[in-house]
Amino acid sequence: MHHDVVVVGGGAGGLELAARLGRRLGRRQGPRRVLLVDRSVFHIWKPTLHEVAAGTLDAHQEGLSYTVLARRNHFGFTLGELRGLDTQARTLRLGAIHDEQGRLLVPERTLSYRWLVLAMGSGSNFFGTPGAEHAYVLEQAADAERFRRHLQAAFTRSAFAAEKRLGIAIVGGGATGVELAAELIEAHQETLASLDPEQAFRLDLTLVEAAPRILAGLPERISAQAQTALQRKQVRVLTRTRVLVVQPDRLVTEAQGDIVADLIVWAAGIQAAPHNASYSLTTNRAHQFVVNEHLATSAEGVYALGDCAACPWTADKTVPARAQAAHQQAEYLEARLMALLRERAPSSHPFTYRDFGSLVSLGDNKGVGNLMGGLAGRNFFVEGLIAKWMYMSLHLMHHRAILGVGGTFVLAMARLLQRRVSGRLKLH
Ligand SMILES: Cc1cc2nc3c(=O)[nH]c(=O)nc-3n(C[C@H](O)[C@H](O)[C@H](O)COP(=O)(O)OP(=O)(O)OC[C@H]3O[C@@H](n4cnc5c(N)ncnc54)[C@H](O)[C@@H]3O)c2cc1C
């Protein structure tokens, strides 16, 4: 099978790119010329995984089928996992896919391309911590869904147990850890509201961070606001606390001794897939593909974007692993690849990342963040409902890129109505 453009990874960046190219090429050319490959059959926007994990977002309603998205946006889709790459022959090898019983679903295949875009995202970085495999991670929808099932079971067990207490520890006080903590508090409160008062149980939630403050990559004011908001919700926030070992029922730490927990989540850092180093492309220590200012890797015709790419930003920094970066890179590559597809010379303009700021969700109706270069050209701080709405608008922008304005509106209304009928928390 041959396609002019093959995009591997249908996440925040790759799916937007395939959809943009498909729509530009139209119904007749798009599906023949652009192919999206993903190891999953449905797409879920990764920044919502903490909500799926807490049960406040239903992955089965939120997930969008790649085949439907491909038909609507005029690109081809195939299920597959990248396993090998021959940059000389311009071919890639997709490994076989098996079902849960180990039966073959899709055999191993080879595809050829003219231009390849690698957009495979990132996974967890355990920094060599022994026992980290005992912790849950939020790398993909299946991880979040697994945690949700075990969380619901733990909620039920705690409601009927003599002790009436559930301990959860989250390792990592970055945006993922903070947002998950806030979402778990909401889930607990909603669960209590639906329980008999005699079954009410306490949630002991601990957020463990090695750095001197949570959200260490964001301005201090945001860290302070987020810490206060979490502490008001009775979350124990431990900073300057390095986890030495993870055991099935506890974290062993340097500064705080043992932190006993029924469920442990690892949200302490990310890195790209170690397998990336096997494709004969230049990679860095975090296994990201090193790209130049045009997002080109070390092999001709191969580009990379999003979390799996190390793209120059400032003199000593690369573009951060964020959905907004993946979105901007998809826009940039759309223009470049459209020129190439039309046999024109692409523009010599380099990719320039624009940091619009960071927003962190602190539960149902609260958020906090900073917006860069606003109306007056200065940075400003946002909090509360406004920050939360702005946070939610990022999700809508992603949907707009893949569903269009009308589709996004219908979906948002459908979800709002569904929530009114069945409640916010997925309890089954
Ligand atoms: C809980 C959480 C909250 C977050 N919140 C925010 C936020 O508020 N704002 C923000 O900007 N960023 C946020 N992020 C980070 C953001 O999600 C990522 O930066 C962004 O999704 C990266 O986009 P991507 O396209 O590079 O990869 P992804 O969106 O991760 O997509 C990668 C895709 O590649 C597929 N794939 C992987 N390997 C293979 C393979 N070998 N073969 C085929 N397919 C493959 C995967 O199935 C997936 O569909 C958050 C992340 C998490 C986990």
The ligand as an SDF file (V2000), in Angstrom:
LIG
                    3D

 53 58  0  0  0  0  0  0  0  0999 V2000
   -3.7680   13.9320   32.0030 C   0  0  0  0  0  0  0  0  0  0  0  0
   -3.0820   14.8630   31.0340 C   0  0  0  0  0  0  0  0  0  0  0  0
   -3.4540   16.2170   31.0000 C   0  0  0  0  0  0  0  0  0  0  0  0
   -2.8440   17.0710   30.0800 C   0  0  0  0  0  0  0  0  0  0  0  0
   -3.2590   18.3740   30.0620 N   0  0  0  0  0  0  0  0  0  0  0  0
   -2.7440   19.2180   29.1330 C   0  0  0  0  0  0  0  0  0  0  0  0
   -3.2110   20.5710   29.0490 C   0  0  0  0  0  0  0  0  0  0  0  0
   -4.0510   20.9990   29.8310 O   0  0  0  0  0  0  0  0  0  0  0  0
   -2.6750   21.3790   28.0820 N   0  0  0  0  0  0  0  0  0  0  0  0
   -1.7280   20.9260   27.2100 C   0  0  0  0  0  0  0  0  0  0  0  0
   -1.2880   21.7040   26.3370 O   0  0  0  0  0  0  0  0  0  0  0  0
   -1.2520   19.6610   27.2680 N   0  0  0  0  0  0  0  0  0  0  0  0
   -1.7460   18.7940   28.2050 C   0  0  0  0  0  0  0  0  0  0  0  0
   -1.2820   17.5020   28.2730 N   0  0  0  0  0  0  0  0  0  0  0  0
   -0.2170   17.0820   27.3390 C   0  0  0  0  0  0  0  0  0  0  0  0
   -0.8440   16.7470   25.9660 C   0  0  0  0  0  0  0  0  0  0  0  0
   -1.8290   15.7640   26.1450 O   0  0  0  0  0  0  0  0  0  0  0  0
    0.2300   16.2510   25.0100 C   0  0  0  0  0  0  0  0  0  0  0  0
    1.2720   17.1980   24.9450 O   0  0  0  0  0  0  0  0  0  0  0  0
   -0.3550   16.0620   23.6110 C   0  0  0  0  0  0  0  0  0  0  0  0
   -1.4240   15.1330   23.6230 O   0  0  0  0  0  0  0  0  0  0  0  0
    0.7210   15.5920   22.6400 C   0  0  0  0  0  0  0  0  0  0  0  0
    0.1450   15.3900   21.3940 O   0  0  0  0  0  0  0  0  0  0  0  0
    0.7900   14.3450   20.3830 P   0  0  0  0  0  0  0  0  0  0  0  0
   -0.0010   14.4650   19.1130 O   0  0  0  0  0  0  0  0  0  0  0  0
    2.2470   14.5390   20.3210 O   0  0  0  0  0  0  0  0  0  0  0  0
    0.5720   12.9100   21.0540 O   0  0  0  0  0  0  0  0  0  0  0  0
   -0.7320   12.2100   21.6320 P   0  0  0  0  0  0  0  0  0  0  0  0
   -1.8780   13.1430   21.7270 O   0  0  0  0  0  0  0  0  0  0  0  0
   -0.2920   11.4960   22.8580 O   0  0  0  0  0  0  0  0  0  0  0  0
   -1.0720   11.1190   20.4920 O   0  0  0  0  0  0  0  0  0  0  0  0
   -0.1800   10.0870   20.1680 C   0  0  0  0  0  0  0  0  0  0  0  0
   -0.9450    9.0760   19.3150 C   0  0  0  0  0  0  0  0  0  0  0  0
   -0.0170    8.1410   18.7740 O   0  0  0  0  0  0  0  0  0  0  0  0
   -0.5130    6.8300   18.8610 C   0  0  0  0  0  0  0  0  0  0  0  0
    0.6560    5.9480   18.8990 N   0  0  0  0  0  0  0  0  0  0  0  0
    1.6290    5.9040   19.8320 C   0  0  0  0  0  0  0  0  0  0  0  0
    2.5850    5.0360   19.4670 N   0  0  0  0  0  0  0  0  0  0  0  0
    2.2130    4.5030   18.2780 C   0  0  0  0  0  0  0  0  0  0  0  0
    2.7930    3.5570   17.3970 C   0  0  0  0  0  0  0  0  0  0  0  0
    3.9690    2.9660   17.6540 N   0  0  0  0  0  0  0  0  0  0  0  0
    2.1380    3.2430   16.2470 N   0  0  0  0  0  0  0  0  0  0  0  0
    0.9370    3.8340   15.9680 C   0  0  0  0  0  0  0  0  0  0  0  0
    0.3450    4.7690   16.7660 N   0  0  0  0  0  0  0  0  0  0  0  0
    0.9750    5.0900   17.9040 C   0  0  0  0  0  0  0  0  0  0  0  0
   -1.3340    6.8370   20.1510 C   0  0  0  0  0  0  0  0  0  0  0  0
   -2.3190    5.8320   20.1260 O   0  0  0  0  0  0  0  0  0  0  0  0
   -1.9540    8.2530   20.1090 C   0  0  0  0  0  0  0  0  0  0  0  0
   -3.1990    8.2700   19.4300 O   0  0  0  0  0  0  0  0  0  0  0  0
   -1.8410   16.5950   29.1850 C   0  0  0  0  0  0  0  0  0  0  0  0
   -1.4700   15.2540   29.2290 C   0  0  0  0  0  0  0  0  0  0  0  0
   -2.0780   14.3830   30.1410 C   0  0  0  0  0  0  0  0  0  0  0  0
   -1.6700   12.9250   30.1760 C   0  0  0  0  0  0  0  0  0  0  0  0
  1  2  1  0
  2  3  1  0
  2 52  2  0
  3  4  2  0
  4  5  1  0
  4 50  1  0
  5  6  2  0
  6  7  1  0
  6 13  1  0
  7  8  2  0
  7  9  1  0
  9 10  1  0
 10 11  2  0
 10 12  1  0
 12 13  2  0
 13 14  1  0
 14 15  1  0
 14 50  1  0
 15 16  1  0
 16 17  1  0
 16 18  1  0
 18 19  1  0
 18 20  1  0
 20 21  1  0
 20 22  1  0
 22 23  1  0
 23 24  1  0
 24 25  2  0
 24 26  1  0
 24 27  1  0
 27 28  1  0
 28 29  2  0
 28 30  1  0
 28 31  1  0
 31 32  1  0
 32 33  1  0
 33 34  1  0
 33 48  1  0
 34 35  1  0
 35 36  1  0
 35 46  1  0
 36 37  1  0
 36 45  1  0
 37 38  2  0
 38 39  1  0
 39 40  1  0
 39 45  2  0
 40 41  1  0
 40 42  2  0
 42 43  1  0
 43 44  2  0
 44 45  1  0
 46 47  1  0
 46 48  1  0
 48 49  1  0
 50 51  2  0
 51 52  1  0
 52 53  1  0
M  END
$$$$
